[in-house]
């Protein structure tokens, strides 16, 4: 997917996931990237080679999992086996014979009628806390005791179900179907659909959600099962690309790619403050300058998160933070070496 790189040169890839967009009328018909204050990117662009690269094969879903795998140098058409398998690998889950991983989101749904007639309001339950998610997940384990799947904690709104058998036909990605009738978004696996329906009946009355509602916060009143995958097995990054590589990310999916490729992984916390962005820059500089890595992949998810949430102000802010606290910080560190 990417051209061969030379081990005589060191590379830092800064991937601002979801930063691209369409021109927005109230942003003077500019894209968020054009509108944001980005002096670091502007300066670098003046003496850079600029172009486009296709990271997603025509017949594959243009998600972060597929696109990032291609940028790591692995053709997704050959190596991709499902998003949840990457996240399960990052979490260090054990893979049994014929194991299947399924991504599980806590979501907020709203509307009248049955579960199938309602719609997803928040694909991440409005940012449920780790503590609340831990309580809900443990109670779901007991509530669904006896089903052929096990619940595994991932943090916040995102978790993993593990089962056995063939690849599951799961529901559509929840961030892609916000506001659509749930009946149009379910997969063909009736058992998984029934688990989601039953989760809504149970979670709607759970004390954690009653407390959230009382405090004016979104409830995690259902689970959403999607992105199933068999175990991902990638060639060693060093052998495959002839480069000693490391990855810096806050996401399980990119961390999973790095783990499957036997790369050094720096797993960041949530990038919700400028200091955390600077942590990404510091980790990249440490890998490239002090630990001898030749290729460092810095993945920043915040523009994509803001896009899925429809939060334009957050997207513009994240682009500014990437420019100031990641790109410019890395350049300052390289210049001072």
N, C-alpha and C positions, 0 to 999 in steps of 0.2 A: 504493500500500500504506500510506503514512503521510500524515497530513493536511499541508496546505501550511503552511510555516513562514515567519515574517516575517524579512526581512533586517535589521530594526531591532533584533532581539534576537540575542544570541550563544548558541550551543548547544554543550554538551559531552555527548555520549552515552557512558556507560560501560557496555559490554556484557560482562557476566560469563558467558561461554558455558558452558552446561551446569550452571549453579548450581542450577537447580530440581531437586527430587528428591521421593521419597516419604518418609513418616514411617518411621523406623528404630527397631526395638524396643529395641536396646541404646543408643540415644540418647534414651531416655525417651519414645519414640514421637514424637520431633521430627524434622523434616527437618534435613539438615546446615546449611542456612541459619538455621533457628530455633536450632539448638544452638550455632553458632559465636558467638564474642564479637564483636559488630559495633556498637559505640556510635555510629560515624559514620552508618551506615545507619539505626539506630534514631532518632537525633536528626533526621535529614533527613525520615524518614517522618512525624514528628509534625506537620509543617506542609506536607506534600506532597499532591498529588493522586495517588492510588494506584489502579491498575486493571490490567486484562489487555488484551493486544493480540495478535491472531492474525497471526503473521509468515509462516506457511507455508500455501499453498493446500491445500484438502482432498485433492486428488489428486496431491500432490507429496511426495517423501520429505523428512521433517523433519530434514535435515542442516544443518550450519553454513553451507554454501554457499548453500542456498536461503533460509534464515532471515535471514542477514546481507544478502543482496542486497535483500530486501524492506525491511529497515530503512534501507538507503541510499536508498530511494525508487524502486527499480526493481521493477516487478511481475515476479516470477520466471516466471510463465506466459508472459510476452512476451519476456523477455530471457535467461532461463537456458538455457545450452547445454551444461552439463556441468562437473563440479568440476575435472577435470584441465586444462580450457582456461583456467580462472582462474589456476591455479598456474603453468601454462606462461607465461602473460602476465606474471605477477609476476617470473618468472625471465628475462624478456626474450627468450624463444625466438622464432625466426623462423617465421612461418606460411607454408608453401607452399600452392599451389592444392590444395584438397580435403584439407588436413591434418587429422589427428585426433590429439588428445593423450590419453594414458592414464596414470593415476596408478599408480605402482609403489611398493609397500612392501617393504622387507626384513622378513620375518616369521620367527618361530620356530615350527616345527611339530613335533609329537610323535605317537607311536603306532606300532603294528605294521602291517605290510602295505605296500601300495602307497601312493603319494602321495594318491590319492583316498580311501583308507581312514583317513588320518591326520587330525589336528585342529590348528587354530591354537592355540598356547599364548600367544604374545605378538604382537600386531599390529604392534609396532614393534621387534621383535627385542630386546626388553629394554633399549632405549635404546642402540643401537649408536653408537659414536663416529663423528665426521666422518671421521677418518683411516681407520678400518677400512672405512667405507662407500665411501670414495673408491677404495681398493684393489679391493674387491669389484666395484664398478661398472665400473671400467676392465677388469678381467679378464672380466666378463660381456660387454662390448663385443666382445672378441676371441673369446670362446667362441661367441657367437651371430652372428658375422660372416656376412652373407648373408641374414639375415631382413629383411623389409620394414619394420623399425622401427629407430629410433636411440635410444640411451640417453642421458639428460641428467641430470646431477647436481643434486640439490636440497638435500642436506644431511641428515645423520643417516640416519633410516630411510626418508625420503620422497623420491622421484625421479619422473622423467617419461619415458615412451616416446612418441616421435612417429612417426606413419605417415601413409599416405594412403588415401583411400577413404571409405566410408560410416561412420556412427557404429557403434562396435564394441559388441557385447553382452558386457560384461565381467562379472567375478565380483562377488559381493556385497561391500559394505564390510567389511574384515577385522575392524574393531573391533565389528561387529554380529554376528559369527558365531564368536566365540571358543568353543572346545569342541565345535563342531558338526562332523560328518563333512564333509570337504572336498568329497566327491562331491555334497553337497546345496547347495553354495555356488558352484559354478563357473557361468560364463555359457555361452551357446550357441556361442561362437566357439572351435572346436576348435584353431585355430592358437595362440591365446593360452593356452588350457588346456595345450597341449603345451609351450609355452615355460615355463610355471610348473612342470610336471612335470620337464622337463629341468634347470631351474635347481636343483631340489632335489637331483638326482643329482650335479650339479657342485659346488654350494656345500657339501654335506655333507662333502666331502673337501678343501675348500679350506684352505690353511695358516692363514688368518686365523681360521677357525672352529675348527680343531683347537686353536689357541692359546687361543681364548676358552673352549672346553670345559675345557682343562687348568687354567684359572684359575677354574673354577666359574661362568663367565658364560654367558648364553644365546647360542646360535649363531644367526646370520642364515642359516639353512639352506634358505631358499627365497625367491622373490619372489612377490608377489601383485599382480595387474593388475586394476584396477577404476576406476570413476569417469570413463569416457571422455567426451570432449566435443569439439565443433567450436569454432572460434574464437568467443570472446565479443566482441561489439561493442556497447558501451553508449553512450548519448548522454553528452555532456560534463556533468559533475555541476553545474557552474555554470549552464549553459543549461537543464538539466532541472529543477533545484530552485531556481534563482534565488538560490543561496547559494555563497559561496566556501568550499570544503570541503577538509579534510585528514583523514587516517586514521593512527592509531597502532596497530601490531599486531606480533606475533611470528610470525603465520601467513602462509603463502603464499596461502591461499585468500582471506582478507580483503584482503591486500595486492594480490592479483590484481584484485579488484573495484575497489579504489582506482585501480590503474593503468589498467584498462579505462575508468574514468570520468574519467580525466585529472585526478585529485586529487593533492594533495601527499601523499607517503607517507613516514612515519617507520617503518622496519623495525627492530624490536627484536630483541635476542638472546633466548635462552631465558629465560623468567621463572621461574627456579628459586631465586632469592634475593630477599630484601626489597629489596635495592639495585636490582635490575632492575625491580621493581614501581615503585619511585620514579622510575626512568628514564621509565616510561610517563607518570607524572604530570607530570614535568618537560617532556616533549615536548608534552603537551597544553597546558600553560600557555604554553609558548613560542609555539605556533601561535595560540592565542586572544588572548594579551596583546601579543606583540611582533611577530608577523608578519601580523596583521590578518585571520586567518581567522574566519569567522562560524560555521562548523559544524565541530566536531572529533569524530571517532568513535574512541573508545578501546576496543579489543577485547582482552579478556583470556581466553585459552584454557585456563588451568590447571585450573579446576573440571571442564571437559569431559574433559581428559586423565585426571584422577584418576578420574572416573566410569568411563571406558572400561577403566581398569586395575583397577577394583574396590578402589581404595585410599581408604577412608573418611577415614583420618587426614590424608592429603594433600589431600583435598577440603576438609576443615574448615580446614586450615592455609591453603590458597589463598584461601578466603573471608575469613579474618582479614587476610591480606596485602592483599587488594583493599580492604577497609574502611580499614585503617590507612595503607597506603602509596600507594594510588591515590585513593580517594574523599576521605579526610580531608586528604591532601596537596594535592589540587586545591582543595578548599575553603579551606584555609589560604592558598594562593597567590592565590586570587581575593579573599579578604578583605583581603589585604595590598596590593592594587594601589593 
